[in-house]
């Protein structure tokens, strides 16, 4: 972890100003992170020929130089460097038409569950729909909550395809106005 503290110190100095000390600190930082980036490229870059790893390393170092001001000094440096290296490696694989698989296990805790429905969302939607006329509410419910097409939702209500789309648009506009308050 001391190496990463050194990285943070070097990057802070590199970001401090545009003088000679900052340039020297940036050069030291880039030399210090290069072995770690090479390790990432060897571990994750199996889809690329090994001779292209150095090209990707240069892209990563250039990105670190150009984006160094995006690093927040209170944040750890290692995840920032690893993220840039990972994205540049993915970009290189895409350009070369190869596939790369990045495991998501390290990020599982921070990823949103796509199947999770907030417990109050259905109740909130019904409360809003109760504030508009029944036909419009039925149309909005069928299209937005149940996933039907506007045409299919309008047919039981006696609406043509065009009238259904217009009624849906007007109903959604009324709901927007209600939410804005």
N, C-alpha and C positions, 0 to 999 in steps of 0.2 A: 504494500500500500504506500510505502514511502516513495516509490517511483511515481505513483500517481499524484502524490503531493508535490513532487518536483515538477511534474507536468503542469499542474495548476499554477505553481509559482512562475514557471516560464511563460505560460500563456497569459497570465496577469501582466507580467512585464512586457510581453509583446503587444498587448492591447493598451498599455499605458500611454504611449505616444508614438510618434513616427521617427524618433531619433535613432542613433546608432545602437544604443542599448536595446531598444525594442527590436530592431532588425536582428541583432545578435541573439536575443532571447528567442525570437521566432525560429531562427535557424537551429538553435539548440533543441527547441521543442520538437521541430519536425524530425531531427535526427533521433531524438529520444523515443518518439512514437513509432518510427518506422519498423523496428523489429516486431512490435505488437501487431501492427497492421499486416506485416508479412505472415504472421501466425494465423491471423483471421483469414487471409486470402488462401493460405494452404488448407486450412480446415474447411472453409465454406466454398472455395472456388474450384472444387473438383470438376465442375462442368466446363471449366476453361483449361486450355493447354497451359502447363506450368510456365512456358515462356511468356505468356501474356499477363502473368501475375504482376510483373514489374511495371507494365503499362498501367494496370489498374492502381498499383501503389502510387504511381506518379499522379494519377487523377485524384486519388484520395488526398495526397499531400497538397495538391493545388486547391482542392475544395476546403481543406482545413485552413489554408492560408487565406482564401477569399472569404470564408465564413467565420473566421475566428472571432469576429465581433458579435456573432450570434450566441456564443457561449456565455452563460450567466456565471459570473465569478463565484456566486454562492453555491452553484451546482457542481457535482463531481465531473471531472474531465473524462474519465474512462468511458462512461456510457455515451457521451457526446461523440467521442472519437470512434467508438465502435459503431454507432448509428450511421455516421457518415461513411465509414468503410463498408458497412453492410449495403447501404443504398448505392454506393458507387459500384460495388461488385454486382449487384442486381442489374444496374444500368448496363454494365459491360456485358453481362450474359444476354440481356435482351438485344443489345446491338449485334451481338454475334449469333443470335438465333438459338441460344442454348437455354435450358431451363435450370433454375436453381430453386431448391427447396429450403426455405428458412423456417426452422422450427418455431412454433408460437408458444411453446411451454414456458419460456421465461416471461411471457407477457400475459399469461392466462388470467392472472389476478386483475389486470388493468383493462382487459377487453370487455366490452359490453356484450351481454348475452342477447343474441338477436331474438330469442323466443320469449324473453322476459317482458311481460306486459305490466306496466305500473298498475297497482291494485285499484287506484281511483280513476283510471282513464275511462273505463266503460261507464262508470257512474257519472263522471263529468260530461262525457259525450251525450248521454241520455238527458242530463239536466239542460244542456245547451239545446238539444233537439226539441225539447219540450217548449222552448220559447219561440219556435216558428210553427207555421201551419202543418197539419198532419201529412198532407201530400208531399210537401217539400222535405219533411223529416223522414218519411218513408223512402224517398228517393236518395237522400244523403246517406241514410243508414245502409241501404242496399248497395250503393256504389262504394262508399268509403269504408264502411265497417265490414261488409260481407264480400266485397270484391267483385260484384257484378258489373257488367258494362252499363253505361247510361241507357243504351237502347233496351237491354233486357230488363233493367229496373223500371223503365218507363212503361213498358207494355202492359203490365197488370194495372197500371194507373190510367190506362187509356191514352197514353202520350205517344206521339210519333217519335222517331229517333231524334230529329232536330229539336222538337219541342222538349224532349227529355233532357237534352244537353243544355238548352237554354234555361230550363227550370232548375237544373242542377247548379248551373253557374250562378243564378240569382239566389238560390238557397245558400250556397257557400258564401256569397257576398254578404247576405244578411247575417250569417253566423260570424263572419269576420267583423262586421260592425258591432255585433253584440259583445264579442270578446274585447274589442278595443274600448268599448264602454261608453 
